[in-house]
Amino acid sequence: MRASRRLAALTGTAVLGIALTACQDQASGQIVARNDVRPVETISNPSVHGCHRFREGVTRVNNYTQSNLLLYATPDCTVPPGGASIYLTMQSSDEVVPAYGPWRSFSIAPE
């Protein structure tokens, strides 16, 4: 029975280690925000929690992280009536549609 307890303890420790490693608090990589071709802001390893504001409204976002983003035209990551958020997949970029106006904030999309 002793070998079984040791094996169970080792297995439990390994599972806990894998679970803790999988819980990340940051999106690995960079988000580059621009107004047309002018760089506005580069954000490295943003937190996966909460809303992130751009310094100013931006017209292009390059997502060089390992996470998907939600882009918003509001500074508080809300969707106004008749508006929408834009889903930007990891390792991609998108330009704002003129009807939406510039993006002012983003959040990390839940997985």
Backbone as XML, in Angstrom:
<?xml version="1.0"?>
<chain id="A" units="angstrom">
  <residue number="1" name="MET">
    <atom name="N" x="0.804" y="-1.195" z="0.000"/>
    <atom name="CA" x="0.000" y="0.000" z="0.000"/>
    <atom name="C" x="0.850" y="1.263" z="0.000"/>
  </residue>
  <residue number="2" name="ARG">
    <atom name="N" x="2.069" y="1.191" z="0.577"/>
    <atom name="CA" x="2.916" y="2.358" z="0.645"/>
    <atom name="C" x="3.248" y="2.886" z="-0.754"/>
  </residue>
  <residue number="3" name="ALA">
    <atom name="N" x="3.529" y="2.035" z="-1.682"/>
    <atom name="CA" x="3.851" y="2.464" z="-3.049"/>
    <atom name="C" x="2.654" y="3.178" z="-3.677"/>
  </residue>
  <residue number="4" name="SER">
    <atom name="N" x="1.467" y="2.730" z="-3.353"/>
    <atom name="CA" x="0.271" y="3.364" z="-3.901"/>
    <atom name="C" x="0.112" y="4.792" z="-3.377"/>
  </residue>
  <residue number="5" name="ARG">
    <atom name="N" x="0.397" y="5.003" z="-2.115"/>
    <atom name="CA" x="0.293" y="6.344" z="-1.539"/>
    <atom name="C" x="1.334" y="7.272" z="-2.135"/>
  </residue>
  <residue number="6" name="ARG">
    <atom name="N" x="2.544" y="6.781" z="-2.283"/>
    <atom name="CA" x="3.597" y="7.599" z="-2.883"/>
    <atom name="C" x="3.236" y="7.961" z="-4.322"/>
  </residue>
  <residue number="7" name="LEU">
    <atom name="N" x="2.763" y="6.978" z="-5.054"/>
    <atom name="CA" x="2.371" y="7.228" z="-6.444"/>
    <atom name="C" x="1.220" y="8.232" z="-6.509"/>
  </residue>
  <residue number="8" name="ALA">
    <atom name="N" x="0.265" y="8.103" z="-5.608"/>
    <atom name="CA" x="-0.857" y="9.039" z="-5.575"/>
    <atom name="C" x="-0.374" y="10.445" z="-5.228"/>
  </residue>
  <residue number="9" name="ALA">
    <atom name="N" x="0.545" y="10.570" z="-4.294"/>
    <atom name="CA" x="1.077" y="11.875" z="-3.910"/>
    <atom name="C" x="1.842" y="12.513" z="-5.063"/>
  </residue>
  <residue number="10" name="LEU">
    <atom name="N" x="2.660" y="11.729" z="-5.739"/>
    <atom name="CA" x="3.412" y="12.243" z="-6.892"/>
    <atom name="C" x="2.476" y="12.667" z="-8.019"/>
  </residue>
  <residue number="11" name="THR">
    <atom name="N" x="1.474" y="11.860" z="-8.254"/>
    <atom name="CA" x="0.510" y="12.186" z="-9.307"/>
    <atom name="C" x="-0.249" y="13.462" z="-8.965"/>
  </residue>
  <residue number="12" name="GLY">
    <atom name="N" x="-0.678" y="13.592" z="-7.724"/>
    <atom name="CA" x="-1.381" y="14.796" z="-7.285"/>
    <atom name="C" x="-0.510" y="16.034" z="-7.411"/>
  </residue>
  <residue number="13" name="THR">
    <atom name="N" x="0.758" y="15.928" z="-7.043"/>
    <atom name="CA" x="1.686" y="17.052" z="-7.165"/>
    <atom name="C" x="1.875" y="17.442" z="-8.618"/>
  </residue>
  <residue number="14" name="ALA">
    <atom name="N" x="2.012" y="16.465" z="-9.500"/>
    <atom name="CA" x="2.198" y="16.739" z="-10.930"/>
    <atom name="C" x="0.962" y="17.426" z="-11.516"/>
  </residue>
  <residue number="15" name="VAL">
    <atom name="N" x="-0.217" y="16.963" z="-11.162"/>
    <atom name="CA" x="-1.456" y="17.561" z="-11.664"/>
    <atom name="C" x="-1.587" y="18.998" z="-11.170"/>
  </residue>
  <residue number="16" name="LEU">
    <atom name="N" x="-1.277" y="19.240" z="-9.911"/>
    <atom name="CA" x="-1.344" y="20.590" z="-9.357"/>
    <atom name="C" x="-0.355" y="21.511" z="-10.070"/>
  </residue>
  <residue number="17" name="GLY">
    <atom name="N" x="0.841" y="21.039" z="-10.314"/>
    <atom name="CA" x="1.847" y="21.829" z="-11.033"/>
    <atom name="C" x="1.394" y="22.195" z="-12.429"/>
  </residue>
  <residue number="18" name="ILE">
    <atom name="N" x="0.793" y="21.259" z="-13.137"/>
    <atom name="CA" x="0.287" y="21.526" z="-14.487"/>
    <atom name="C" x="-0.853" y="22.539" z="-14.435"/>
  </residue>
  <residue number="19" name="ALA">
    <atom name="N" x="-1.748" y="22.398" z="-13.473"/>
    <atom name="CA" x="-2.878" y="23.326" z="-13.350"/>
    <atom name="C" x="-2.400" y="24.739" z="-13.038"/>
  </residue>
  <residue number="20" name="LEU">
    <atom name="N" x="-1.421" y="24.889" z="-12.157"/>
    <atom name="CA" x="-0.918" y="26.212" z="-11.818"/>
    <atom name="C" x="-0.186" y="26.847" z="-12.990"/>
  </residue>
  <residue number="21" name="THR">
    <atom name="N" x="0.513" y="26.060" z="-13.767"/>
    <atom name="CA" x="1.216" y="26.580" z="-14.939"/>
    <atom name="C" x="0.222" y="27.062" z="-15.987"/>
  </residue>
  <residue number="22" name="ALA">
    <atom name="N" x="-0.912" y="26.395" z="-16.119"/>
    <atom name="CA" x="-1.909" y="26.752" z="-17.129"/>
    <atom name="C" x="-2.639" y="28.053" z="-16.791"/>
  </residue>
  <residue number="23" name="CYS">
    <atom name="N" x="-2.650" y="28.455" z="-15.527"/>
    <atom name="CA" x="-3.342" y="29.684" z="-15.123"/>
    <atom name="C" x="-2.405" y="30.861" z="-15.307"/>
  </residue>
  <residue number="24" name="GLN">
    <atom name="N" x="-2.594" y="31.612" z="-16.376"/>
    <atom name="CA" x="-1.753" y="32.765" z="-16.646"/>
    <atom name="C" x="-2.496" y="34.038" z="-16.303"/>
  </residue>
  <residue number="25" name="ASP">
    <atom name="N" x="-1.749" y="35.005" z="-15.778"/>
    <atom name="CA" x="-2.336" y="36.306" z="-15.475"/>
    <atom name="C" x="-2.017" y="37.328" z="-16.549"/>
  </residue>
  <residue number="26" name="GLN">
    <atom name="N" x="-1.189" y="36.947" z="-17.526"/>
    <atom name="CA" x="-0.787" y="37.870" z="-18.577"/>
    <atom name="C" x="-0.927" y="37.218" z="-19.939"/>
  </residue>
  <residue number="27" name="ALA">
    <atom name="N" x="-1.236" y="38.054" z="-20.927"/>
    <atom name="CA" x="-1.261" y="37.609" z="-22.322"/>
    <atom name="C" x="0.160" y="37.790" z="-22.851"/>
  </residue>
  <residue number="28" name="SER">
    <atom name="N" x="0.795" y="36.737" z="-23.209"/>
    <atom name="CA" x="2.182" y="36.766" z="-23.658"/>
    <atom name="C" x="2.320" y="37.436" z="-25.014"/>
  </residue>
  <residue number="29" name="GLY">
    <atom name="N" x="3.154" y="38.459" z="-25.094"/>
    <atom name="CA" x="3.407" y="39.123" z="-26.368"/>
    <atom name="C" x="3.114" y="40.608" z="-26.306"/>
  </residue>
  <residue number="30" name="GLN">
    <atom name="N" x="2.958" y="41.216" z="-27.495"/>
    <atom name="CA" x="2.753" y="42.657" z="-27.582"/>
    <atom name="C" x="1.516" y="43.012" z="-28.393"/>
  </residue>
  <residue number="31" name="ILE">
    <atom name="N" x="0.936" y="44.147" z="-28.032"/>
    <atom name="CA" x="-0.151" y="44.746" z="-28.799"/>
    <atom name="C" x="0.373" y="46.102" z="-29.263"/>
  </residue>
  <residue number="32" name="VAL">
    <atom name="N" x="0.338" y="46.323" z="-30.567"/>
    <atom name="CA" x="0.825" y="47.580" z="-31.139"/>
    <atom name="C" x="-0.375" y="48.357" z="-31.676"/>
  </residue>
  <residue number="33" name="ALA">
    <atom name="N" x="-0.569" y="49.564" z="-31.147"/>
    <atom name="CA" x="-1.683" y="50.422" z="-31.555"/>
    <atom name="C" x="-1.147" y="51.579" z="-32.388"/>
  </residue>
  <residue number="34" name="ARG">
    <atom name="N" x="-1.871" y="51.908" z="-33.479"/>
    <atom name="CA" x="-1.439" y="52.972" z="-34.392"/>
    <atom name="C" x="-2.611" y="53.854" z="-34.780"/>
  </residue>
  <residue number="35" name="ASN">
    <atom name="N" x="-2.286" y="55.050" z="-35.201"/>
    <atom name="CA" x="-3.215" y="55.923" z="-35.904"/>
    <atom name="C" x="-2.675" y="56.011" z="-37.316"/>
  </residue>
  <residue number="36" name="ASP">
    <atom name="N" x="-3.380" y="55.392" z="-38.229"/>
    <atom name="CA" x="-2.894" y="55.210" z="-39.598"/>
    <atom name="C" x="-1.534" y="54.526" z="-39.523"/>
  </residue>
  <residue number="37" name="VAL">
    <atom name="N" x="-0.459" y="55.195" z="-39.897"/>
    <atom name="CA" x="0.864" y="54.556" z="-39.836"/>
    <atom name="C" x="1.658" y="54.998" z="-38.618"/>
  </residue>
  <residue number="38" name="ARG">
    <atom name="N" x="1.179" y="56.005" z="-37.884"/>
    <atom name="CA" x="1.904" y="56.531" z="-36.730"/>
    <atom name="C" x="1.700" y="55.644" z="-35.504"/>
  </residue>
  <residue number="39" name="PRO">
    <atom name="N" x="2.798" y="55.093" z="-34.934"/>
    <atom name="CA" x="2.661" y="54.300" z="-33.710"/>
    <atom name="C" x="2.176" y="55.175" z="-32.547"/>
  </residue>
  <residue number="40" name="VAL">
    <atom name="N" x="1.226" y="54.677" z="-31.804"/>
    <atom name="CA" x="0.681" y="55.395" z="-30.656"/>
    <atom name="C" x="1.154" y="54.758" z="-29.363"/>
  </residue>
  <residue number="41" name="GLU">
    <atom name="N" x="1.130" y="53.430" z="-29.323"/>
    <atom name="CA" x="1.399" y="52.734" z="-28.071"/>
    <atom name="C" x="1.752" y="51.276" z="-28.350"/>
  </residue>
  <residue number="42" name="THR">
    <atom name="N" x="2.710" y="50.744" z="-27.587"/>
    <atom name="CA" x="3.025" y="49.315" z="-27.601"/>
    <atom name="C" x="2.830" y="48.804" z="-26.181"/>
  </residue>
  <residue number="43" name="ILE">
    <atom name="N" x="1.997" y="47.791" z="-26.028"/>
    <atom name="CA" x="1.680" y="47.228" z="-24.714"/>
    <atom name="C" x="2.242" y="45.820" z="-24.671"/>
  </residue>
  <residue number="44" name="SER">
    <atom name="N" x="3.111" y="45.555" z="-23.703"/>
    <atom name="CA" x="3.734" y="44.240" z="-23.566"/>
    <atom name="C" x="3.086" y="43.450" z="-22.443"/>
  </residue>
  <residue number="45" name="ASN">
    <atom name="N" x="2.791" y="42.196" z="-22.722"/>
    <atom name="CA" x="2.259" y="41.253" z="-21.736"/>
    <atom name="C" x="1.132" y="41.839" z="-20.879"/>
  </residue>
  <residue number="46" name="PRO">
    <atom name="N" x="0.042" y="42.278" z="-21.503"/>
    <atom name="CA" x="-1.049" y="42.864" z="-20.706"/>
    <atom name="C" x="-1.724" y="41.819" z="-19.821"/>
  </residue>
  <residue number="47" name="SER">
    <atom name="N" x="-2.298" y="42.290" z="-18.739"/>
    <atom name="CA" x="-3.054" y="41.418" z="-17.839"/>
    <atom name="C" x="-4.260" y="40.853" z="-18.589"/>
  </residue>
  <residue number="48" name="VAL">
    <atom name="N" x="-4.614" y="39.620" z="-18.279"/>
    <atom name="CA" x="-5.786" y="39.015" z="-18.918"/>
    <atom name="C" x="-7.080" y="39.457" z="-18.232"/>
  </residue>
  <residue number="49" name="HIS">
    <atom name="N" x="-6.942" y="40.203" z="-17.153"/>
    <atom name="CA" x="-8.113" y="40.657" z="-16.390"/>
    <atom name="C" x="-8.382" y="42.129" z="-16.660"/>
  </residue>
  <residue number="50" name="GLY">
    <atom name="N" x="-9.643" y="42.496" z="-16.737"/>
    <atom name="CA" x="-10.032" y="43.890" z="-16.795"/>
    <atom name="C" x="-9.974" y="44.530" z="-18.170"/>
  </residue>
  <residue number="51" name="CYS">
    <atom name="N" x="-10.203" y="45.825" z="-18.146"/>
    <atom name="CA" x="-10.266" y="46.652" z="-19.346"/>
    <atom name="C" x="-8.968" y="47.453" z="-19.456"/>
  </residue>
  <residue number="52" name="HIS">
    <atom name="N" x="-8.452" y="47.566" z="-20.661"/>
    <atom name="CA" x="-7.224" y="48.322" z="-20.915"/>
    <atom name="C" x="-7.544" y="49.474" z="-21.862"/>
  </residue>
  <residue number="53" name="ARG">
    <atom name="N" x="-7.155" y="50.684" z="-21.490"/>
    <atom name="CA" x="-7.416" y="51.865" z="-22.320"/>
    <atom name="C" x="-6.195" y="52.187" z="-23.167"/>
  </residue>
  <residue number="54" name="PHE">
    <atom name="N" x="-6.458" y="52.587" z="-24.401"/>
    <atom name="CA" x="-5.395" y="53.132" z="-25.227"/>
    <atom name="C" x="-5.191" y="54.592" z="-24.817"/>
  </residue>
  <residue number="55" name="ARG">
    <atom name="N" x="-3.976" y="55.123" z="-24.959"/>
    <atom name="CA" x="-3.695" y="56.525" z="-24.604"/>
    <atom name="C" x="-4.578" y="57.486" z="-25.380"/>
  </residue>
  <residue number="56" name="GLU">
    <atom name="N" x="-4.849" y="57.133" z="-26.627"/>
    <atom name="CA" x="-5.741" y="57.914" z="-27.489"/>
    <atom name="C" x="-6.455" y="56.933" z="-28.396"/>
  </residue>
  <residue number="57" name="GLY">
    <atom name="N" x="-7.467" y="57.389" z="-29.092"/>
    <atom name="CA" x="-8.167" y="56.510" z="-30.018"/>
    <atom name="C" x="-7.219" y="56.033" z="-31.116"/>
  </residue>
  <residue number="58" name="VAL">
    <atom name="N" x="-7.326" y="54.774" z="-31.500"/>
    <atom name="CA" x="-6.430" y="54.210" z="-32.512"/>
    <atom name="C" x="-7.235" y="53.636" z="-33.677"/>
  </residue>
  <residue number="59" name="THR">
    <atom name="N" x="-6.614" y="53.620" z="-34.842"/>
    <atom name="CA" x="-7.293" y="53.132" z="-36.044"/>
    <atom name="C" x="-6.795" y="51.775" z="-36.508"/>
  </residue>
  <residue number="60" name="ARG">
    <atom name="N" x="-5.693" y="51.300" z="-35.941"/>
    <atom name="CA" x="-5.153" y="49.987" z="-36.311"/>
    <atom name="C" x="-4.548" y="49.332" z="-35.082"/>
  </residue>
  <residue number="61" name="VAL">
    <atom name="N" x="-4.818" y="48.036" z="-34.923"/>
    <atom name="CA" x="-4.258" y="47.266" z="-33.809"/>
    <atom name="C" x="-3.628" y="45.996" z="-34.367"/>
  </residue>
  <residue number="62" name="ASN">
    <atom name="N" x="-2.372" y="45.776" z="-33.986"/>
    <atom name="CA" x="-1.678" y="44.531" z="-34.311"/>
    <atom name="C" x="-1.596" y="43.717" z="-33.028"/>
  </residue>
  <residue number="63" name="ASN">
    <atom name="N" x="-2.129" y="42.512" z="-33.059"/>
    <atom name="CA" x="-2.143" y="41.633" z="-31.893"/>
    <atom name="C" x="-1.059" y="40.580" z="-32.051"/>
  </residue>
  <residue number="64" name="TYR">
    <atom name="N" x="0.076" y="40.796" z="-31.399"/>
    <atom name="CA" x="1.187" y="39.851" z="-31.435"/>
    <atom name="C" x="1.240" y="39.024" z="-30.154"/>
  </residue>
  <residue number="65" name="THR">
    <atom name="N" x="0.085" y="38.822" z="-29.519"/>
    <atom name="CA" x="0.029" y="38.016" z="-28.297"/>
    <atom name="C" x="-0.462" y="36.610" z="-28.626"/>
  </residue>
  <residue number="66" name="GLN">
    <atom name="N" x="-0.489" y="35.785" z="-27.614"/>
    <atom name="CA" x="-1.019" y="34.427" z="-27.732"/>
    <atom name="C" x="-2.460" y="34.365" z="-27.241"/>
  </residue>
  <residue number="67" name="SER">
    <atom name="N" x="-3.134" y="35.516" z="-27.227"/>
    <atom name="CA" x="-4.522" y="35.596" z="-26.774"/>
    <atom name="C" x="-5.354" y="36.372" z="-27.790"/>
  </residue>
  <residue number="68" name="ASN">
    <atom name="N" x="-6.644" y="36.132" z="-27.776"/>
    <atom name="CA" x="-7.572" y="36.877" z="-28.625"/>
    <atom name="C" x="-8.038" y="38.126" z="-27.878"/>
  </residue>
  <residue number="69" name="LEU">
    <atom name="N" x="-8.330" y="39.184" z="-28.628"/>
    <atom name="CA" x="-8.731" y="40.457" z="-28.032"/>
    <atom name="C" x="-10.154" y="40.824" z="-28.414"/>
  </residue>
  <residue number="70" name="LEU">
    <atom name="N" x="-10.752" y="41.672" z="-27.607"/>
    <atom name="CA" x="-11.994" y="42.349" z="-27.948"/>
    <atom name="C" x="-11.675" y="43.836" z="-27.957"/>
  </residue>
  <residue number="71" name="LEU">
    <atom name="N" x="-11.953" y="44.511" z="-29.074"/>
    <atom name="CA" x="-11.685" y="45.940" z="-29.228"/>
    <atom name="C" x="-12.989" y="46.716" z="-29.094"/>
  </residue>
  <residue number="72" name="TYR">
    <atom name="N" x="-12.924" y="47.878" z="-28.427"/>
    <atom name="CA" x="-14.112" y="48.678" z="-28.158"/>
    <atom name="C" x="-13.896" y="50.129" z="-28.579"/>
  </residue>
  <residue number="73" name="ALA">
    <atom name="N" x="-14.961" y="50.787" z="-28.998"/>
    <atom name="CA" x="-14.911" y="52.206" z="-29.342"/>
    <atom name="C" x="-15.086" y="53.088" z="-28.106"/>
  </residue>
  <residue number="74" name="THR">
    <atom name="N" x="-15.384" y="52.488" z="-26.971"/>
    <atom name="CA" x="-15.566" y="53.224" z="-25.719"/>
    <atom name="C" x="-14.324" y="53.061" z="-24.846"/>
  </residue>
  <residue number="75" name="PRO">
    <atom name="N" x="-14.064" y="53.996" z="-23.931"/>
    <atom name="CA" x="-12.874" y="53.879" z="-23.079"/>
    <atom name="C" x="-13.019" y="52.883" z="-21.929"/>
  </residue>
  <residue number="76" name="ASP">
    <atom name="N" x="-14.230" y="52.332" z="-21.732"/>
    <atom name="CA" x="-14.462" y="51.443" z="-20.591"/>
    <atom name="C" x="-14.879" y="50.021" z="-20.987"/>
  </residue>
  <residue number="77" name="CYS">
    <atom name="N" x="-14.543" y="49.617" z="-22.204"/>
    <atom name="CA" x="-14.827" y="48.254" z="-22.686"/>
    <atom name="C" x="-16.314" y="47.905" z="-22.642"/>
  </residue>
  <residue number="78" name="THR">
    <atom name="N" x="-17.147" y="48.875" z="-22.944"/>
    <atom name="CA" x="-18.582" y="48.609" z="-23.039"/>
    <atom name="C" x="-19.017" y="48.780" z="-24.486"/>
  </residue>
  <residue number="79" name="VAL">
    <atom name="N" x="-20.122" y="48.182" z="-24.804"/>
    <atom name="CA" x="-20.679" y="48.298" z="-26.155"/>
    <atom name="C" x="-21.871" y="49.239" z="-26.090"/>
  </residue>
  <residue number="80" name="PRO">
    <atom name="N" x="-21.802" y="50.386" z="-26.783"/>
    <atom name="CA" x="-22.935" y="51.316" z="-26.752"/>
    <atom name="C" x="-24.116" y="50.770" z="-27.544"/>
  </residue>
  <residue number="81" name="PRO">
    <atom name="N" x="-25.314" y="51.276" z="-27.301"/>
    <atom name="CA" x="-26.482" y="50.830" z="-28.064"/>
    <atom name="C" x="-26.224" y="50.986" z="-29.567"/>
  </residue>
  <residue number="82" name="GLY">
    <atom name="N" x="-26.497" y="49.928" z="-30.286"/>
    <atom name="CA" x="-26.282" y="49.942" z="-31.732"/>
    <atom name="C" x="-24.848" y="49.729" z="-32.141"/>
  </residue>
  <residue number="83" name="GLY">
    <atom name="N" x="-23.944" y="49.593" z="-31.181"/>
    <atom name="CA" x="-22.524" y="49.398" z="-31.467"/>
    <atom name="C" x="-22.142" y="47.933" z="-31.392"/>
  </residue>
  <residue number="84" name="ALA">
    <atom name="N" x="-20.858" y="47.678" z="-31.479"/>
    <atom name="CA" x="-20.353" y="46.307" z="-31.402"/>
    <atom name="C" x="-18.908" y="46.331" z="-30.949"/>
  </residue>
  <residue number="85" name="SER">
    <atom name="N" x="-18.459" y="45.223" z="-30.395"/>
    <atom name="CA" x="-17.034" y="45.045" z="-30.135"/>
    <atom name="C" x="-16.470" y="44.248" z="-31.315"/>
  </residue>
  <residue number="86" name="ILE">
    <atom name="N" x="-15.190" y="44.349" z="-31.521"/>
    <atom name="CA" x="-14.528" y="43.629" z="-32.609"/>
    <atom name="C" x="-13.641" y="42.559" z="-32.004"/>
  </residue>
  <residue number="87" name="TYR">
    <atom name="N" x="-13.758" y="41.343" z="-32.515"/>
    <atom name="CA" x="-12.965" y="40.205" z="-32.045"/>
    <atom name="C" x="-11.708" y="40.122" z="-32.908"/>
  </residue>
  <residue number="88" name="LEU">
    <atom name="N" x="-10.542" y="40.207" z="-32.282"/>
    <atom name="CA" x="-9.279" y="40.166" z="-33.007"/>
    <atom name="C" x="-8.491" y="38.949" z="-32.545"/>
  </residue>
  <residue number="89" name="THR">
    <atom name="N" x="-8.303" y="37.991" z="-33.451"/>
    <atom name="CA" x="-7.608" y="36.763" z="-33.088"/>
    <atom name="C" x="-6.123" y="37.007" z="-32.856"/>
  </residue>
  <residue number="90" name="MET">
    <atom name="N" x="-5.513" y="36.080" z="-32.150"/>
    <atom name="CA" x="-4.089" y="36.194" z="-31.855"/>
    <atom name="C" x="-3.276" y="36.204" z="-33.143"/>
  </residue>
  <residue number="91" name="GLN">
    <atom name="N" x="-2.151" y="36.902" z="-33.096"/>
    <atom name="CA" x="-1.217" y="36.988" z="-34.213"/>
    <atom name="C" x="-1.856" y="37.553" z="-35.478"/>
  </residue>
  <residue number="92" name="SER">
    <atom name="N" x="-2.735" y="38.563" z="-35.326"/>
    <atom name="CA" x="-3.378" y="39.175" z="-36.485"/>
    <atom name="C" x="-3.510" y="40.680" z="-36.265"/>
  </residue>
  <residue number="93" name="SER">
    <atom name="N" x="-4.038" y="41.376" z="-37.273"/>
    <atom name="CA" x="-4.236" y="42.816" z="-37.142"/>
    <atom name="C" x="-5.575" y="43.193" z="-37.766"/>
  </residue>
  <residue number="94" name="ASP">
    <atom name="N" x="-6.040" y="44.386" z="-37.422"/>
    <atom name="CA" x="-7.307" y="44.852" z="-37.953"/>
    <atom name="C" x="-7.298" y="46.372" z="-37.985"/>
  </residue>
  <residue number="95" name="GLU">
    <atom name="N" x="-7.997" y="46.929" z="-38.959"/>
    <atom name="CA" x="-8.158" y="48.374" z="-39.059"/>
    <atom name="C" x="-9.600" y="48.720" z="-38.748"/>
  </residue>
  <residue number="96" name="VAL">
    <atom name="N" x="-9.779" y="49.867" z="-38.121"/>
    <atom name="CA" x="-11.117" y="50.283" z="-37.710"/>
    <atom name="C" x="-11.975" y="50.597" z="-38.940"/>
  </residue>
  <residue number="97" name="VAL">
    <atom name="N" x="-13.226" y="50.260" z="-38.859"/>
    <atom name="CA" x="-14.199" y="50.621" z="-39.892"/>
    <atom name="C" x="-14.633" y="52.055" z="-39.592"/>
  </residue>
  <residue number="98" name="PRO">
    <atom name="N" x="-14.578" y="52.969" z="-40.561"/>
    <atom name="CA" x="-14.882" y="54.377" z="-40.285"/>
    <atom name="C" x="-16.199" y="54.616" z="-39.543"/>
  </residue>
  <residue number="99" name="ALA">
    <atom name="N" x="-17.198" y="53.801" z="-39.765"/>
    <atom name="CA" x="-18.490" y="53.996" z="-39.097"/>
    <atom name="C" x="-18.381" y="53.801" z="-37.583"/>
  </residue>
  <residue number="100" name="TYR">
    <atom name="N" x="-17.430" y="52.992" z="-37.117"/>
    <atom name="CA" x="-17.278" y="52.722" z="-35.691"/>
    <atom name="C" x="-16.476" y="53.785" z="-34.966"/>
  </residue>
  <residue number="101" name="GLY">
    <atom name="N" x="-15.653" y="54.537" z="-35.659"/>
    <atom name="CA" x="-14.760" y="55.489" z="-35.005"/>
    <atom name="C" x="-13.554" y="54.754" z="-34.448"/>
  </residue>
  <residue number="102" name="PRO">
    <atom name="N" x="-12.631" y="55.463" z="-33.819"/>
    <atom name="CA" x="-11.403" y="54.814" z="-33.335"/>
    <atom name="C" x="-11.670" y="53.902" z="-32.137"/>
  </residue>
  <residue number="103" name="TRP">
    <atom name="N" x="-10.772" y="52.931" z="-31.951"/>
    <atom name="CA" x="-10.839" y="52.066" z="-30.777"/>
    <atom name="C" x="-10.205" y="52.793" z="-29.613"/>
  </residue>
  <residue number="104" name="ARG">
    <atom name="N" x="-10.845" y="52.680" z="-28.459"/>
    <atom name="CA" x="-10.354" y="53.375" z="-27.279"/>
    <atom name="C" x="-9.958" y="52.427" z="-26.150"/>
  </residue>
  <residue number="105" name="SER">
    <atom name="N" x="-10.351" y="51.163" z="-26.249"/>
    <atom name="CA" x="-10.001" y="50.210" z="-25.190"/>
    <atom name="C" x="-10.052" y="48.790" z="-25.750"/>
  </residue>
  <residue number="106" name="PHE">
    <atom name="N" x="-9.519" y="47.867" z="-24.946"/>
    <atom name="CA" x="-9.561" y="46.453" z="-25.311"/>
    <atom name="C" x="-9.566" y="45.602" z="-24.047"/>
  </residue>
  <residue number="107" name="SER">
    <atom name="N" x="-9.998" y="44.369" z="-24.212"/>
    <atom name="CA" x="-9.906" y="43.371" z="-23.149"/>
    <atom name="C" x="-9.463" y="42.065" z="-23.790"/>
  </residue>
  <residue number="108" name="ILE">
    <atom name="N" x="-8.972" y="41.171" z="-22.964"/>
    <atom name="CA" x="-8.575" y="39.843" z="-23.446"/>
    <atom name="C" x="-9.837" y="38.993" z="-23.496"/>
  </residue>
  <residue number="109" name="ALA">
    <atom name="N" x="-10.082" y="38.387" z="-24.649"/>
    <atom name="CA" x="-11.287" y="37.569" z="-24.824"/>
    <atom name="C" x="-11.197" y="36.306" z="-23.985"/>
  </residue>
  <residue number="110" name="PRO">
    <atom name="N" x="-12.288" y="35.928" z="-23.337"/>
    <atom name="CA" x="-12.284" y="34.676" z="-22.560"/>
    <atom name="C" x="-12.101" y="33.486" z="-23.491"/>
  </residue>
  <residue number="111" name="GLU">
    <atom name="N" x="-11.411" y="32.502" z="-22.994"/>
    <atom name="CA" x="-11.149" y="31.306" z="-23.805"/>
    <atom name="C" x="-12.037" y="30.172" z="-23.451"/>
  </residue>
</chain>
